Amino acid sequence: MGTAATGTYTAKLTDGPLEGKTITTEFLETGDIRPRLEIPAESGGKRYLYTRGAGLEFDSTEFPERPTAVDYRYLEAIFD
């Protein structure tokens, strides 16, 4: 899955239908933060699209240049 090479961070969902929830996601293969996340709804049939916000948290001794948490803002619901 590439986790060891790229690592993970916490995505903090700051608004929208999933406001206040967090999920763990992987950095891109380049080591960059994901610009957007598509999160399946529990009921199925739709996904929530979140885009990267401005908030970053750093608290890692292993990779101090990489954030450990990133804010994401709600953009839209995508229906399957």
KAZI-V455503 format. One record per residue. N is the residue number from 1. SS is DSSP state (H for helix, E for strand, C for the rest). PSI is psi in degrees with one decimal (none if undefined). Layout:
n=N ss=SS psi=PSI
n=N ss=SS psi=PSI
This chain:
n=1 ss=C psi=-15.1
n=2 ss=C psi=5.2
n=3 ss=H psi=-41.2
n=4 ss=H psi=-36.5
n=5 ss=H psi=-37.8
n=6 ss=H psi=-33.9
n=7 ss=C psi=175.4
n=8 ss=E psi=164.2
n=9 ss=E psi=167.0
n=10 ss=E psi=127.2
n=11 ss=E psi=119.8
n=12 ss=E psi=116.8
n=13 ss=E psi=110.6
n=14 ss=C psi=-13.5
n=15 ss=C psi=-172.6
n=16 ss=H psi=-165.6
n=17 ss=H psi=-19.8
n=18 ss=H psi=20.8
n=19 ss=C psi=132.7
n=20 ss=C psi=-10.7
n=21 ss=C psi=158.1
n=22 ss=E psi=150.5
n=23 ss=E psi=154.7
n=24 ss=E psi=131.9
n=25 ss=E psi=162.1
n=26 ss=E psi=150.1
n=27 ss=C psi=157.2
n=28 ss=C psi=164.1
n=29 ss=C psi=-26.1
n=30 ss=C psi=-10.0
n=31 ss=C psi=-0.9
n=32 ss=C psi=161.5
n=33 ss=C psi=143.5
n=34 ss=C psi=128.6
n=35 ss=C psi=-22.4
n=36 ss=E psi=154.5
n=37 ss=E psi=135.8
n=38 ss=E psi=118.6
n=39 ss=E psi=120.3
n=40 ss=E psi=139.6
n=41 ss=C psi=149.6
n=42 ss=C psi=-34.5
n=43 ss=C psi=-12.9
n=44 ss=C psi=165.9
n=45 ss=C psi=-6.8
n=46 ss=E psi=161.5
n=47 ss=E psi=150.7
n=48 ss=E psi=131.1
n=49 ss=E psi=122.6
n=50 ss=E psi=142.8
n=51 ss=E psi=154.3
n=52 ss=E psi=133.6
n=53 ss=E psi=-166.1
n=54 ss=E psi=-20.6
n=55 ss=E psi=129.2
n=56 ss=E psi=142.5
n=57 ss=E psi=137.3
n=58 ss=C psi=129.1
n=59 ss=C psi=46.9
n=60 ss=C psi=128.4
n=61 ss=C psi=-24.6
n=62 ss=C psi=-44.7
n=63 ss=C psi=79.2
n=64 ss=C psi=-18.8
n=65 ss=C psi=-10.8
n=66 ss=C psi=138.0
n=67 ss=C psi=152.3
n=68 ss=C psi=-18.2
n=69 ss=E psi=143.4
n=70 ss=E psi=135.8
n=71 ss=E psi=141.2
n=72 ss=E psi=138.7
n=73 ss=E psi=144.1
n=74 ss=E psi=136.3
n=75 ss=E psi=-54.1
n=76 ss=E psi=166.3
n=77 ss=E psi=137.4
n=78 ss=E psi=122.6
n=79 ss=E psi=133.0
n=80 ss=C psi=none
